Amino acid sequence: MEKKRLSPPPEPTKVDISLGFKSTFHYNSVTVNIGLTDYVRKEENLDQAIDRVYDYIEAKLMQKMENTRKEVEQFYVNNK
């Protein structure tokens, strides 16, 4: 995918991240939420902006989940 230079947004991009771990007797879960508030740039329409932000967040989420999985596995392997 070719990256094109976009015009600057009218305000800085806002990022919201939360990470949680829940452990019960029979069940463990990890929750990662990454949110990004950005703006439609003058070179793109709404659908293009949504796709741009979604693709970025999806890639970041997968990267963070993989890192978190490795850290959790390492913790449980080292603490058994």
Backbone as ProteinMPNN parsed JSONL, in Angstrom:
{"seq_chain_A": "MEKKRLSPPPEPTKVDISLGFKSTFHYNSVTVNIGLTDYVRKEENLDQAIDRVYDYIEAKLMQKMENTRKEVEQFYVNNK", "coords_chain_A": {"N_chain_A": [[0.824, -1.171, 0.0], [0.648, 2.113, -0.93], [1.991, 4.904, 0.685], [0.68, 8.058, 1.218], [1.277, 11.53, 1.584], [-0.464, 13.359, 3.933], [-2.527, 16.227, 4.589], [-2.114, 18.371, 7.472], [-3.938, 17.675, 10.524], [-6.776, 19.501, 11.914], [-6.619, 19.649, 14.65], [-4.565, 18.168, 17.241], [-4.073, 14.604, 17.042], [-5.929, 12.328, 19.015], [-5.328, 9.862, 21.444], [-6.35, 6.861, 22.99], [-5.805, 4.414, 25.298], [-6.254, 1.315, 26.874], [-5.436, -1.299, 29.069], [-6.044, -4.469, 30.283], [-6.08, -7.173, 32.631], [-7.554, -10.137, 33.588], [-7.982, -12.594, 35.941], [-9.349, -15.583, 36.881], [-10.315, -18.5, 38.72], [-10.537, -20.612, 36.768], [-10.165, -19.325, 34.391], [-8.513, -17.043, 32.288], [-8.025, -13.811, 31.017], [-7.092, -11.329, 28.649], [-7.403, -7.965, 27.953], [-7.214, -5.58, 25.507], [-7.584, -2.339, 24.564], [-7.53, -0.013, 22.071], [-7.881, 3.196, 21.056], [-8.436, 5.77, 18.686], [-8.739, 9.079, 17.835], [-9.175, 10.883, 15.06], [-9.068, 13.07, 12.211], [-10.906, 13.786, 9.217], [-9.009, 14.332, 6.446], [-8.255, 16.947, 4.083], [-7.666, 15.797, 1.628], [-9.049, 13.451, 1.46], [-12.045, 11.393, 1.617], [-14.805, 10.629, 3.868], [-15.045, 7.783, 4.075], [-12.475, 6.97, 3.274], [-10.918, 8.085, 5.294], [-11.887, 6.692, 7.524], [-11.093, 4.07, 6.826], [-8.303, 4.422, 6.774], [-7.688, 5.075, 9.474], [-8.781, 2.842, 10.782], [-7.27, 0.704, 9.667], [-4.746, 1.335, 10.669], [-5.168, 1.173, 13.474], [-6.009, -1.495, 13.699], [-3.664, -2.884, 12.916], [-1.883, -2.02, 14.929], [-3.193, -2.975, 17.219], [-3.084, -5.772, 16.815], [-0.318, -6.115, 16.914], [0.241, -5.29, 19.567], [-1.298, -7.133, 21.025], [0.001, -9.524, 20.379], [2.526, -9.034, 21.529], [1.722, -8.815, 24.204], [0.665, -11.394, 24.642], [3.032, -12.918, 24.453], [4.45, -11.889, 26.662], [2.761, -12.618, 28.803], [2.777, -15.423, 28.545], [5.506, -15.872, 29.012], [5.691, -15.012, 31.658], [4.036, -16.907, 32.991], [5.36, -19.288, 32.375], [7.849, -18.867, 33.567], [7.106, -18.676, 36.224], [6.089, -21.056, 37.192]], "CA_chain_A": [[0.0, 0.0, 0.0], [1.44, 3.322, -1.069], [1.685, 5.929, 1.672], [0.686, 9.411, 0.686], [1.378, 12.565, 2.602], [-1.746, 14.004, 4.176], [-2.486, 17.547, 5.202], [-2.182, 18.25, 8.932], [-5.29, 17.754, 11.067], [-7.043, 20.787, 12.547], [-6.215, 19.511, 16.052], [-3.745, 16.965, 17.41], [-4.738, 13.319, 17.142], [-6.118, 11.892, 20.401], [-5.126, 8.428, 21.602], [-6.884, 6.297, 24.235], [-5.366, 3.022, 25.407], [-6.438, 0.673, 28.171], [-4.967, -2.681, 29.081], [-6.531, -5.122, 31.492], [-5.872, -8.614, 32.763], [-8.469, -10.705, 34.568], [-7.673, -13.991, 36.203], [-10.202, -16.282, 37.831], [-9.799, -19.848, 38.975], [-10.449, -21.427, 35.556], [-10.227, -18.505, 33.178], [-7.67, -15.853, 32.215], [-8.273, -13.043, 29.799], [-6.38, -10.066, 28.469], [-8.174, -7.022, 27.16], [-6.465, -4.425, 25.02], [-8.415, -1.406, 23.804], [-6.79, 1.11, 21.516], [-8.78, 4.094, 20.339], [-7.768, 6.89, 18.043], [-9.629, 10.081, 17.269], [-8.469, 11.652, 14.045], [-9.933, 13.916, 11.397], [-10.889, 13.599, 7.764], [-8.117, 15.318, 5.842], [-8.88, 17.532, 2.893], [-7.398, 14.946, 0.462], [-9.779, 12.188, 1.541], [-13.441, 11.457, 2.03], [-15.044, 9.975, 5.144], [-14.708, 6.359, 3.995], [-11.016, 6.827, 3.221], [-10.404, 8.398, 6.633], [-12.224, 5.549, 8.383], [-10.214, 2.956, 6.457], [-6.939, 4.762, 7.19], [-7.581, 4.958, 10.929], [-9.066, 1.448, 11.132], [-6.112, -0.119, 9.3], [-3.669, 1.638, 11.609], [-5.522, 0.634, 14.778], [-6.008, -2.949, 13.596], [-2.272, -3.339, 12.911], [-1.325, -1.762, 16.256], [-3.827, -3.882, 18.165], [-2.521, -7.105, 16.616], [1.059, -6.052, 17.41], [0.215, -5.225, 21.03], [-1.817, -8.403, 21.537], [1.072, -10.514, 20.245], [3.508, -8.723, 22.572], [1.113, -9.148, 25.491], [0.614, -12.848, 24.727], [4.389, -13.4, 24.742], [4.783, -11.511, 28.035], [1.973, -13.444, 29.721], [3.317, -16.78, 28.476], [6.804, -15.873, 29.671], [5.435, -14.898, 33.082], [3.524, -18.169, 33.505], [6.396, -20.316, 32.243], [8.904, -18.591, 34.545], [6.59, -18.7, 37.59], [5.445, -22.339, 37.519]], "C_chain_A": [[0.877, 1.247, 0.0], [1.01, 4.352, -0.033], [1.742, 7.292, 1.007], [0.71, 10.393, 1.836], [0.04, 13.275, 2.714], [-1.544, 15.385, 4.777], [-2.588, 17.391, 6.717], [-3.629, 18.34, 9.412], [-5.512, 19.12, 11.726], [-6.656, 20.812, 14.028], [-5.336, 18.279, 16.165], [-4.609, 15.711, 17.522], [-4.814, 12.923, 18.613], [-6.034, 10.375, 20.451], [-5.667, 8.002, 22.961], [-6.522, 4.822, 24.26], [-5.703, 2.522, 26.799], [-6.036, -0.79, 28.027], [-5.441, -3.303, 30.377], [-6.251, -6.608, 31.461], [-6.794, -9.1, 33.87], [-8.126, -12.179, 34.718], [-8.657, -14.518, 37.237], [-9.674, -17.697, 37.936], [-9.607, -20.668, 37.702], [-10.287, -20.611, 34.28], [-9.313, -17.294, 33.306], [-8.016, -15.113, 30.943], [-7.456, -11.764, 29.824], [-7.24, -9.199, 27.567], [-7.272, -5.861, 26.784], [-7.422, -3.587, 24.193], [-7.545, -0.26, 23.349], [-7.776, 1.944, 20.722], [-8.008, 5.28, 19.798], [-8.828, 7.825, 17.48], [-8.816, 10.926, 16.311], [-9.503, 12.368, 13.19], [-9.837, 13.53, 9.928], [-10.015, 14.714, 7.2], [-8.727, 15.811, 4.54], [-8.659, 16.706, 1.637], [-8.255, 13.69, 0.424], [-11.247, 12.428, 1.892], [-13.593, 10.683, 3.338], [-14.659, 8.504, 5.122], [-13.202, 6.131, 3.973], [-10.4, 7.098, 4.591], [-10.676, 7.237, 7.588], [-11.298, 4.376, 8.089], [-8.787, 3.202, 6.912], [-6.764, 4.554, 8.688], [-7.798, 3.509, 11.362], [-7.861, 0.55, 10.836], [-4.957, 0.093, 10.274], [-3.943, 0.991, 12.97], [-5.496, -0.892, 14.766], [-4.581, -3.501, 13.653], [-1.634, -3.156, 14.292], [-1.888, -2.726, 17.291], [-3.243, -5.285, 18.041], [-1.087, -7.167, 17.144], [1.078, -6.082, 18.94], [-0.303, -6.524, 21.642], [-0.752, -9.489, 21.459], [2.147, -10.285, 21.313], [2.981, -9.118, 23.949], [1.044, -10.651, 25.682], [1.981, -13.417, 25.1], [4.785, -13.089, 26.185], [4.042, -12.372, 29.045], [2.497, -14.867, 29.717], [4.655, -16.872, 29.197], [6.636, -15.811, 31.192], [4.99, -16.237, 33.665], [4.552, -19.287, 33.405], [7.455, -20.121, 33.314], [8.419, -18.706, 35.986], [5.843, -19.996, 37.934], [6.309, -23.131, 38.438]], "O_chain_A": [[1.752, 1.398, 0.853], [-0.177, 4.641, 0.115], [2.71, 7.636, 0.328], [0.218, 10.108, 2.928], [-0.519, 13.735, 1.718], [-0.516, 15.668, 5.393], [-3.1, 16.379, 7.197], [-4.453, 19.004, 8.784], [-4.551, 19.814, 12.058], [-6.396, 21.877, 14.588], [-5.355, 17.427, 15.277], [-5.73, 15.755, 18.031], [-3.873, 13.155, 19.371], [-6.601, 9.685, 19.604], [-5.47, 8.693, 23.96], [-6.885, 4.069, 23.357], [-5.469, 3.215, 27.789], [-6.272, -1.423, 26.998], [-5.261, -2.728, 31.451], [-6.191, -7.223, 30.396], [-6.81, -8.535, 34.963], [-7.998, -12.907, 33.734], [-8.781, -13.968, 38.331], [-8.681, -18.041, 37.296], [-8.596, -21.359, 37.574], [-10.276, -21.179, 33.187], [-9.339, -16.598, 34.321], [-8.271, -15.728, 29.908], [-7.173, -11.202, 30.881], [-7.741, -9.657, 26.54], [-6.645, -5.241, 27.642], [-8.006, -4.077, 23.226], [-6.893, 0.394, 24.163], [-8.432, 1.438, 19.812], [-7.036, 5.731, 20.404], [-9.71, 7.4, 16.734], [-7.873, 11.605, 16.717], [-10.702, 12.262, 13.449], [-8.819, 13.016, 9.466], [-10.258, 15.894, 7.45], [-9.607, 15.167, 3.969], [-9.387, 16.883, 0.661], [-8.195, 12.935, -0.546], [-11.634, 13.488, 2.384], [-12.616, 10.143, 3.857], [-14.012, 8.022, 6.052], [-12.711, 5.19, 4.595], [-9.462, 6.412, 4.998], [-9.805, 6.845, 8.365], [-10.774, 3.755, 9.014], [-8.125, 2.28, 7.389], [-5.798, 3.927, 9.122], [-7.073, 3.005, 12.22], [-7.48, -0.271, 11.669], [-4.275, -0.858, 10.655], [-3.068, 0.345, 13.547], [-5.017, -1.514, 15.715], [-4.321, -4.475, 14.358], [-0.923, -4.041, 14.768], [-1.155, -3.235, 18.138], [-2.94, -5.921, 19.051], [-0.69, -8.161, 17.751], [1.856, -6.828, 19.535], [0.205, -6.965, 22.672], [-0.621, -10.292, 22.383], [2.622, -11.239, 21.929], [3.711, -9.688, 24.761], [1.333, -11.145, 26.772], [2.08, -14.293, 25.959], [5.387, -13.927, 26.858], [4.627, -12.809, 30.036], [2.649, -15.466, 30.781], [4.91, -17.839, 29.914], [7.36, -16.484, 31.925], [5.495, -16.663, 34.704], [4.602, -20.151, 34.28], [7.917, -21.093, 33.911], [9.242, -18.824, 36.894], [5.048, -20.017, 38.873], [5.943, -24.24, 38.828]]}, "name": "protein", "num_of_chains": 1, "seq": "MEKKRLSPPPEPTKVDISLGFKSTFHYNSVTVNIGLTDYVRKEENLDQAIDRVYDYIEAKLMQKMENTRKEVEQFYVNNK"}
